[in-house]
Amino acid sequence: VQLQASGGGLVQPGGSVRLSCAASGLTYYNIGWFRQAPGKEREGIGCISSKDGYEDYAASVKGRFSITRDNAKKIVYLYMHSLSPEDTAVYYCAAQAVPEWWLECNRSNEHDWAYWGQGTLVTVSS
């Protein structure tokens, strides 16, 4: 199983960025996005289910961030809008293998996510 996150960089406050997570080695899987800001613990900010696109977001990003997935390409995207310096962090994608019929995801416990990408840094600064 491999996850490859990309798309980070320097973004101005109020700007937008799209992160990508390319997955391989899994057939049915949820994808979660996590971030770790300097001096803080890693937090789950959102996830999308393998089937039917169930999504869940942390309150800190709800309405600003969205997750979509292209199952044919096995890529999941994290769209981030209205960014502020508080969004500066290393962003990770993670995957959990699920049964074909699984319809939800849960981002609250990172230990439930077995596979992790390498992280990509997003810096929000003028």
Phi and psi in degrees as a GROMACS rama.xvg file:
@    title "Ramachandran Plot"
@    xaxis  label "Phi"
@    yaxis  label "Psi"
@TYPE xy
-135.09  137.656  GLN-2
-123.834  131.64  LEU-3
-125.241  109.954  GLN-4
-93.9375  143.516  ALA-5
-153.757  167.669  SER-6
109.566  -2.51428  GLY-7
-72.7317  174  GLY-8
157.523  -163.614  GLY-9
-92.1841  128.922  LEU-10
-130.827  142.105  VAL-11
-78.1916  150.43  GLN-12
-54.0472  136.747  PRO-13
86.8267  -7.89975  GLY-14
-84.0721  -175.715  GLY-15
-132.254  156.876  SER-16
-153.364  153.792  VAL-17
-120.378  125.618  ARG-18
-100.837  149.315  LEU-19
-121.914  148.697  SER-20
-134.426  110.245  CYS-21
-95.359  126.94  ALA-22
-114.721  145.297  ALA-23
-145.492  151.613  SER-24
94.6136  -0.418038  GLY-25
-127.755  149.954  LEU-26
-99.3643  -54.7965  THR-27
-119.358  123.092  TYR-28
-158.347  142.385  TYR-29
-85.0069  152.506  ASN-30
-120.271  131.681  ILE-31
-117.141  149.647  GLY-32
-114.719  133.083  TRP-33
-129.007  159.245  PHE-34
-143.401  152.751  ARG-35
-132.637  111.919  GLN-36
-84.2784  158.144  ALA-37
-55.4554  126.843  PRO-38
76.1653  8.238  GLY-39
-123.162  162.702  LYS-40
-76.7589  156.573  GLU-41
-69.9651  138.647  ARG-42
-127.473  146.409  GLU-43
-83.475  123.563  GLY-44
-105.779  -19.0313  ILE-45
-176.869  160.249  GLY-46
-153.352  160.757  CYS-47
-137.225  138.145  ILE-48
-79.5661  162.711  SER-49
-65.5066  -40.1695  SER-50
-117.624  138.155  LYS-51
65.6653  9.29299  ASP-52
63.2164  33.4212  GLY-53
-60.776  134.905  TYR-54
-127.562  150.457  GLU-55
-143.135  138.443  ASP-56
-132.841  148.457  TYR-57
-70.9728  152.467  ALA-58
-59.6616  -30.9353  ALA-59
-68.3797  -18.6125  SER-60
-123.447  -8.17188  VAL-61
-59.789  131.536  LYS-62
91.3623  -15.9863  GLY-63
-112.131  -31.5646  ARG-64
-110.982  148.986  PHE-65
-146.197  152.101  SER-66
-121.326  133.575  ILE-67
-131.587  160.504  THR-68
-136.532  143.793  ARG-69
-113.79  96.5241  ASP-70
-67.2206  -28.6904  ASN-71
-65.3671  -39.4834  ALA-72
-91.6272  -9.42623  LYS-73
57.6062  46.0672  LYS-74
-126.342  136.218  ILE-75
-116.669  137.084  VAL-76
-113.424  141.882  TYR-77
-114.94  111.403  LEU-78
-93.8477  127.848  TYR-79
-123.269  122.994  MET-80
-124.459  164.084  HIS-81
50.7329  48.5214  SER-82
-72.1412  146.162  LEU-83
-128.535  165.309  SER-84
-55.3744  -25.5244  PRO-85
-68.1213  -13.9475  GLU-86
-87.3792  -3.20431  ASP-87
-63.2282  124.323  THR-88
-175.065  167.433  ALA-89
-87.6923  126.191  VAL-90
-103.857  132.629  TYR-91
-120.817  142.752  TYR-92
-105.131  149.197  CYS-93
-139.587  155.879  ALA-94
-131.141  149.887  ALA-95
-133.707  129.704  GLN-96
-71.3436  137.296  ALA-97
-135.616  162.536  VAL-98
-65.7496  161.183  PRO-99
-58.6028  -33.5169  GLU-100
-88.2725  1.88653  TRP-101
-66.9126  133.559  TRP-102
-120.547  9.01582  LEU-103
-145.792  173.007  GLU-104
-142.142  161.748  CYS-105
-140.032  115.443  ASN-106
-92.2045  -1.16622  ARG-107
-74.4435  -26.0622  SER-108
-121.605  108.471  ASN-109
-66.4556  -20.5135  GLU-110
-72.5453  -11.5135  HIS-111
-80.4047  -7.84271  ASP-112
-105.106  115.113  TRP-113
-85.3058  -26.8239  ALA-114
-121.438  135.528  TYR-115
-131.198  143.314  TRP-116
-82.1331  179.462  GLY-117
-84.8679  -11.1146  GLN-118
90.8943  144.448  GLY-119
-138.17  134.765  THR-120
-86.5106  130.076  LEU-121
-115.817  121.391  VAL-122
-115.427  121.711  THR-123
-105.688  110.628  VAL-124
-161.258  149.469  SER-125
